[in-house]
Amino acid sequence: MLIDFFYTLRAAKLPVSVKEFLTLLEALKLGVVGPKTPPAGDDDSTPSGYKLEDFYFLSRATLVKDEKHYDKFDRAFAAYFHGVELVTDFTKDIPLEWLQKTLELNLTPEQKAAIEKMGWDELMETLKKRLEEQKERHEGGNKWVGTGGTSPFGHGGYNPQGVRIGGAGKNKSAVKVWEQRAYRDYDDTQELGTRNIKVALRRLRKFAREGHVEELDLDNTIRSTAANAGYLDIKMRPERHNNVKVLLLMDVGGTMDEHIARVEELFSAAKTEFKHLEFYYFHNCVYDFVWKNNRRRFAEKFPTWDIVRKYNKDYKLIFIGDATMSPYEILQPGGSVEYSNEEAGAEWLGRLTHAYPQFAWINPEPQGVWQYRQSISIVQQLMSQRMFPMTLKGLEDAMRLLSK
């Protein structure tokens, strides 16, 4: 059984080794999480008697070495044990109007008791069918994804065991909650679809020889050997590295979700090409703090002023974002959609571009729509028109500008 689980994780591009898998098996053998006799009717246990939740945390602790892989692990785990990936796609968008609640459902205890409860497999399979068949909003019913009814799918109503989609928990009877996923970190191991992105980034280069003496200096070896009457005199030198320093600030979440794959490709290429790369995340516009880990973005903040003080002005500053937001988020104190910022985002963008004279903004949105979005025009002005599309030509133009 667990051999197939191991191959499922590998198929999900998780860097899981045989040694780590053997560690998991040893932990199971030693009873780190032991078999528990499941109570009658408890669907939250594996056929072997292991509590699925316990096995989840044990396997994640032994098999996942870096938090940035948690998202991949969760999806692979769900695909293997519950067939979630095969049943339905929990990253799929559901029209907002389907989930807007306009009525409150009140049922008597007798009416609630009369509603049948579905098992897990039946629930997931039925949800798959509903998403394939449903074409419009429903409210107050017992079948479709909607609000205010007794359907197992939606929110604002009642069902003894269902999938809450949107809304807030009221009856605490949902076996799965389908809400907007937390912003996940961009994966710097994402394989590139083409080498051309790396080639474009290579226009931003400044080579220097540094580090340990570990590379053969062929020309100097020949000269030294000749001067030594033909006796071999090997000369070594430090390896040549790209000495460019890059500070990368990336917009994440919201409208950037549709650009995740392309940004991951660019992020992966940047990690390969630039030895001196520092990166942080922001949402929509930069304010008084940024973060390194999206799961802990409010717990582990990095003040923007500290970033300015920490990195010298020889860093090349690159923003990646679609600049698509309300203009108030850029121009108005308190305009952030997440908290009440004391100073406008435009103030912070100005401070950053003043601190790092060599800067550029990479925009994944098609250049043809820029003129129709007021926020993009504002950011373009703040960036002194140094905004480039996320195309190969756009990347080349941005790197050429930064290399001057």
C-alpha positions as CSV (number, residue, x, y, z in Angstrom):
1,M,0.0,0.0,0.0
2,L,2.7,2.6,1.0
3,I,4.9,1.8,-2.0
4,D,2.1,3.3,-4.2
5,F,1.9,6.3,-1.8
6,F,5.7,6.8,-2.2
7,Y,5.3,6.8,-6.0
8,T,2.4,9.2,-5.8
9,L,4.6,11.7,-3.9
10,R,7.4,11.3,-6.5
11,A,4.9,11.8,-9.3
12,A,3.9,15.1,-7.6
13,K,7.5,16.3,-8.1
14,L,8.2,16.0,-4.3
15,P,11.9,15.4,-3.5
16,V,11.2,12.3,-1.4
17,S,14.1,9.9,-1.1
18,V,14.1,6.1,-0.4
19,K,15.9,6.8,2.9
20,E,13.2,9.1,4.1
21,F,10.5,6.6,3.1
22,L,12.4,3.9,5.1
23,T,12.4,6.3,8.0
24,L,8.6,6.6,7.8
25,L,8.3,2.8,7.7
26,E,10.6,2.5,10.7
27,A,8.5,5.1,12.6
28,L,5.3,3.1,11.9
29,K,7.0,-0.1,13.0
30,L,8.1,1.5,16.3
31,G,4.6,2.7,16.9
32,V,5.2,6.4,16.7
33,V,1.6,6.5,15.6
34,G,0.0,3.2,16.5
35,P,-3.1,1.4,15.2
36,K,-6.2,2.5,17.0
37,T,-9.5,0.7,16.9
38,P,-11.8,3.0,15.1
39,P,-15.2,3.6,16.7
40,A,-18.3,2.3,14.9
41,G,-19.2,4.5,12.0
42,D,-15.9,6.5,12.1
43,D,-15.0,7.3,8.5
44,D,-11.9,9.2,9.5
45,S,-9.6,6.2,9.8
46,T,-7.7,4.1,7.3
47,P,-8.6,0.5,6.7
48,S,-5.5,-0.7,8.6
49,G,-6.7,1.1,11.8
50,Y,-4.3,4.0,11.7
51,K,-5.9,7.4,12.3
52,L,-5.5,9.1,9.0
53,E,-4.8,12.5,10.6
54,D,-2.0,11.0,12.7
55,F,-0.5,9.3,9.6
56,Y,-0.7,12.6,7.7
57,F,1.4,14.5,10.2
58,L,3.9,11.6,10.7
59,S,4.4,11.2,6.9
60,R,4.8,14.9,6.4
61,A,7.3,15.2,9.2
62,T,9.5,12.4,7.8
63,L,9.1,12.9,4.1
64,V,9.0,16.7,3.6
65,K,12.2,18.6,4.2
66,D,11.1,22.1,3.3
67,E,7.8,24.0,4.1
68,K,7.6,25.2,0.6
69,H,6.6,21.7,-0.5
70,Y,3.6,21.4,2.0
71,D,1.2,22.5,-0.7
72,K,2.3,19.8,-3.1
73,F,2.3,17.2,-0.3
74,D,-1.2,18.1,0.8
75,R,-2.5,17.6,-2.8
76,A,-0.7,14.4,-3.3
77,F,-1.8,13.0,0.0
78,A,-5.4,13.9,-0.7
79,A,-5.2,12.4,-4.2
80,Y,-3.8,9.1,-2.9
81,F,-6.0,8.5,0.2
82,H,-9.3,10.1,-1.0
83,G,-8.9,10.5,-4.7
84,V,-9.6,14.2,-4.4
85,E,-7.6,15.0,-7.4
86,L,-9.5,12.4,-9.5
87,V,-12.8,13.4,-8.1
88,T,-12.8,17.2,-8.2
89,D,-10.4,20.1,-8.6
90,F,-10.3,22.1,-5.4
91,T,-8.4,24.9,-7.1
92,K,-11.3,25.5,-9.6
93,D,-13.1,28.8,-9.4
94,I,-16.8,28.8,-8.5
95,P,-18.8,31.8,-9.6
96,L,-19.2,34.3,-6.7
97,E,-22.9,34.7,-7.3
98,W,-23.5,31.0,-6.6
99,L,-22.4,31.6,-3.0
100,Q,-24.1,35.0,-2.2
101,K,-26.5,34.3,0.6
102,T,-29.8,36.1,0.6
103,L,-31.9,34.0,3.0
104,E,-31.4,32.2,6.3
105,L,-32.6,28.6,6.8
106,N,-34.3,27.5,10.0
107,L,-35.1,23.9,10.4
108,T,-36.7,22.0,13.3
109,P,-34.8,19.2,15.0
110,E,-37.2,16.7,13.3
111,Q,-36.5,18.2,9.9
112,K,-32.7,18.0,10.5
113,A,-32.9,14.4,11.5
114,A,-34.7,13.5,8.3
115,I,-31.8,14.7,6.1
116,E,-29.7,11.8,5.0
117,K,-25.9,11.8,5.5
118,M,-23.6,10.8,2.6
119,G,-20.4,8.8,3.0
120,W,-17.1,10.3,1.9
121,D,-16.8,8.6,-1.5
122,E,-20.4,9.3,-2.3
123,L,-20.0,12.9,-1.2
124,M,-16.9,13.5,-3.4
125,E,-18.4,11.7,-6.4
126,T,-21.6,13.6,-6.2
127,L,-19.8,17.0,-5.9
128,K,-17.9,16.1,-9.1
129,K,-21.2,15.5,-10.9
130,R,-22.7,18.7,-9.6
131,L,-19.8,20.8,-10.8
132,E,-20.0,19.2,-14.2
133,E,-23.8,19.7,-14.5
134,Q,-24.5,23.0,-12.7
135,K,-24.7,26.1,-14.9
136,E,-26.4,28.7,-12.7
137,R,-26.9,29.9,-9.1
138,H,-29.2,27.9,-6.8
139,E,-30.7,28.8,-3.4
140,G,-32.7,27.0,-0.9
141,G,-32.6,23.6,-2.5
142,N,-31.3,20.2,-1.6
143,K,-29.2,19.2,-4.6
144,W,-27.0,21.9,-6.2
145,V,-24.1,24.0,-5.0
146,G,-25.8,27.0,-3.4
147,T,-26.9,28.7,-0.2
148,G,-29.6,28.5,2.4
149,G,-30.8,25.0,1.6
150,T,-30.2,21.4,2.7
151,S,-27.7,20.5,-0.1
152,P,-24.4,19.0,1.0
153,F,-22.6,21.6,-1.1
154,G,-22.5,25.3,-0.4
155,H,-23.2,27.3,2.8
156,G,-25.8,29.2,4.8
157,G,-28.1,26.1,5.1
158,Y,-27.9,22.8,7.0
159,N,-26.6,19.3,6.2
160,P,-25.3,16.8,8.7
161,Q,-22.2,16.0,6.5
162,G,-21.2,18.1,3.5
163,V,-18.6,20.2,1.9
164,R,-18.8,23.9,2.9
165,I,-18.0,26.1,0.0
166,G,-17.5,29.7,1.0
167,G,-19.3,31.4,3.9
168,A,-18.6,30.8,7.5
169,G,-19.0,27.6,9.6
170,K,-22.2,27.6,11.6
171,N,-23.2,24.0,12.3
172,K,-19.6,22.6,12.4
173,S,-20.7,19.5,10.3
174,A,-18.6,20.0,7.2
175,V,-16.2,17.2,6.4
176,K,-14.2,19.4,4.1
177,V,-14.0,23.2,3.7
178,W,-13.5,24.6,0.2
179,E,-12.4,28.2,0.5
180,Q,-9.9,30.3,-1.1
181,R,-6.5,28.7,-0.5
182,A,-3.9,30.6,1.5
183,Y,-1.4,32.2,-0.8
184,R,1.3,29.7,-1.4
185,D,5.0,30.4,-1.9
186,Y,6.3,30.5,-5.4
187,D,8.1,27.2,-6.1
188,D,11.7,27.9,-7.1
189,T,12.2,24.3,-8.3
190,Q,9.6,24.6,-11.0
191,E,11.0,23.3,-14.2
192,L,11.1,25.8,-17.1
193,G,9.1,25.2,-20.2
194,T,11.8,26.8,-22.2
195,R,15.5,27.7,-21.7
196,N,14.8,31.1,-23.3
197,I,13.8,32.7,-20.0
198,K,17.2,31.8,-18.6
199,V,18.9,33.2,-21.7
200,A,17.0,36.4,-21.3
201,L,18.1,36.8,-17.6
202,R,21.7,36.2,-18.6
203,R,21.8,39.6,-20.1
204,L,22.1,40.9,-16.5
205,R,25.7,39.7,-15.7
206,K,28.7,41.0,-14.0
207,F,31.3,38.3,-13.6
208,A,33.9,38.1,-10.8
209,R,36.2,35.4,-9.6
210,E,35.6,34.7,-5.9
211,G,35.6,31.8,-3.5
212,H,37.9,28.8,-3.2
213,V,40.7,28.1,-5.7
214,E,39.0,25.2,-7.5
215,E,39.1,25.9,-11.3
216,L,42.0,25.1,-13.6
217,D,43.7,28.2,-15.0
218,L,44.8,26.6,-18.3
219,D,46.6,29.7,-19.8
220,N,48.6,30.3,-16.6
221,T,49.4,26.6,-16.3
222,I,50.8,26.5,-19.9
223,R,52.9,29.6,-19.2
224,S,54.2,28.3,-15.9
225,T,55.0,24.8,-17.3
226,A,56.9,26.3,-20.2
227,A,58.9,28.5,-17.8
228,N,59.6,25.5,-15.7
229,A,61.5,23.7,-18.4
230,G,58.5,21.5,-19.4
231,Y,57.8,20.2,-15.9
232,L,54.0,20.4,-15.3
233,D,53.1,23.3,-13.0
234,I,49.4,23.3,-12.5
235,K,47.8,26.7,-11.6
236,M,44.3,27.0,-10.1
237,R,42.0,30.0,-9.7
238,P,38.6,30.9,-8.1
239,E,35.6,30.0,-10.2
240,R,33.9,32.8,-12.1
241,H,30.4,33.7,-10.8
242,N,27.8,36.2,-11.7
243,N,28.3,38.9,-9.2
244,V,25.1,40.8,-9.8
245,K,23.0,41.4,-6.7
246,V,19.2,41.2,-7.1
247,L,16.4,42.2,-4.7
248,L,13.2,40.6,-5.9
249,L,9.8,41.7,-4.6
250,M,6.9,39.5,-5.8
251,D,3.1,40.2,-5.7
252,V,1.2,37.1,-4.5
253,G,-2.4,36.2,-4.2
254,G,-5.6,37.6,-5.6
255,T,-5.4,38.5,-9.3
256,M,-1.8,37.0,-9.3
257,D,-3.2,33.5,-8.9
258,E,-3.7,33.1,-12.6
259,H,-0.1,33.9,-13.2
260,I,1.4,31.5,-10.7
261,A,2.9,29.1,-13.3
262,R,4.7,31.8,-15.3
263,V,6.0,33.6,-12.2
264,E,7.3,30.2,-10.8
265,E,9.2,29.7,-14.1
266,L,10.8,33.2,-13.8
267,F,11.5,32.7,-10.1
268,S,13.1,29.3,-10.8
269,A,15.3,30.8,-13.5
270,A,16.3,33.8,-11.3
271,K,17.4,31.4,-8.5
272,T,19.6,29.6,-11.0
273,E,21.1,32.6,-12.6
274,F,21.8,35.0,-9.7
275,K,24.0,33.8,-6.9
276,H,23.2,36.9,-4.8
277,L,19.3,36.9,-4.9
278,E,17.1,38.1,-2.1
279,F,13.3,37.8,-2.4
280,Y,10.2,38.9,-0.5
281,Y,6.5,38.9,-1.1
282,F,3.9,41.6,-1.0
283,H,0.2,41.8,-1.9
284,N,-1.0,44.2,-4.6
285,C,1.3,47.1,-3.5
286,V,4.3,47.4,-1.2
287,Y,3.6,49.0,2.2
288,D,5.4,49.1,5.5
289,F,6.2,45.4,5.6
290,V,6.9,42.4,3.4
291,W,7.3,38.7,4.1
292,K,9.2,35.6,3.2
293,N,6.7,32.9,3.9
294,N,3.1,33.2,2.8
295,R,1.8,30.8,5.5
296,R,3.1,33.1,8.2
297,R,2.8,36.5,6.4
298,F,1.3,38.2,9.4
299,A,3.4,36.5,12.1
300,E,6.8,36.9,10.4
301,K,6.9,40.4,9.0
302,F,10.0,42.2,7.6
303,P,9.7,46.0,7.9
304,T,10.3,47.6,4.5
305,W,12.6,50.2,6.2
306,D,14.8,47.3,7.4
307,I,15.0,46.0,3.8
308,V,16.2,49.4,2.6
309,R,18.8,49.6,5.4
310,K,20.0,46.0,5.0
311,Y,20.7,45.9,1.2
312,N,23.1,48.4,-0.4
313,K,22.1,50.5,-3.4
314,D,24.2,48.2,-5.7
315,Y,21.3,45.7,-5.6
316,K,19.1,45.6,-8.7
317,L,15.5,46.0,-7.6
318,I,12.9,43.9,-9.6
319,F,9.2,44.0,-8.9
320,I,7.0,41.2,-10.2
321,G,3.3,42.0,-10.2
322,D,0.2,42.6,-12.3
323,A,-0.3,46.1,-10.7
324,T,-4.1,45.4,-10.9
325,M,-5.8,46.8,-7.8
326,S,-8.0,49.7,-6.7
327,P,-6.2,53.0,-7.2
328,Y,-6.9,53.7,-3.5
329,E,-4.5,50.9,-2.6
330,I,-1.7,52.9,-4.2
331,L,-2.6,56.5,-3.4
332,Q,-4.6,56.4,-0.2
333,P,-3.4,55.8,3.4
334,G,-5.5,52.9,4.8
335,G,-6.2,51.8,1.2
336,S,-4.8,48.2,1.6
337,V,-7.3,45.5,1.3
338,E,-5.7,43.5,4.2
339,Y,-5.0,46.1,6.9
340,S,-5.0,49.8,7.7
341,N,-1.7,51.1,6.3
342,E,-0.5,54.4,7.7
343,E,1.2,55.6,4.5
344,A,0.1,55.2,0.9
345,G,1.7,52.5,-1.2
346,A,3.0,55.2,-3.6
347,E,5.2,56.6,-0.7
348,W,6.9,53.2,-0.2
349,L,7.4,52.6,-4.0
350,G,9.0,56.0,-4.1
351,R,11.4,55.2,-1.2
352,L,12.4,51.9,-2.7
353,T,13.1,53.3,-6.2
354,H,15.1,56.1,-4.6
355,A,17.1,53.6,-2.5
356,Y,17.8,51.4,-5.5
357,P,18.4,53.5,-8.6
358,Q,18.5,50.5,-10.9
359,F,15.0,49.1,-10.8
360,A,12.3,47.6,-13.1
361,W,8.8,46.2,-12.9
362,I,7.9,43.0,-14.7
363,N,4.1,42.7,-15.4
364,P,2.6,39.3,-16.3
365,E,-0.6,40.9,-17.6
366,P,-0.8,41.2,-21.4
367,Q,0.5,44.6,-22.4
368,G,-2.6,45.3,-24.5
369,V,-4.7,45.7,-21.4
370,W,-2.4,48.0,-19.5
371,Q,-4.0,51.2,-20.9
372,Y,-7.5,50.1,-19.6
373,R,-6.4,49.7,-16.0
374,Q,-5.9,52.9,-14.0
375,S,-3.8,51.2,-11.4
376,I,-1.3,50.0,-14.0
377,S,-1.0,53.5,-15.4
378,I,-0.3,54.9,-11.9
379,V,2.4,52.3,-11.2
380,Q,4.0,52.9,-14.6
381,Q,4.3,56.6,-13.6
382,L,5.7,55.7,-10.2
383,M,8.2,53.4,-12.0
384,S,9.3,56.1,-14.4
385,Q,7.8,54.0,-17.2
386,R,10.2,51.1,-16.3
387,M,7.5,48.5,-16.6
388,F,8.0,45.6,-18.9
389,P,5.7,42.7,-20.0
390,M,6.6,39.2,-18.9
391,T,7.6,38.1,-22.4
392,L,11.0,37.1,-23.6
393,K,11.5,40.5,-25.3
394,G,10.2,42.2,-22.2
395,L,12.6,40.3,-20.0
396,E,15.5,41.1,-22.3
397,D,14.7,44.8,-22.4
398,A,14.4,44.9,-18.6
399,M,17.7,43.1,-18.1
400,R,19.4,45.3,-20.6
401,L,18.2,48.4,-18.7
402,L,19.4,47.0,-15.4
403,S,22.8,46.1,-16.8
404,K,23.6,49.7,-17.7
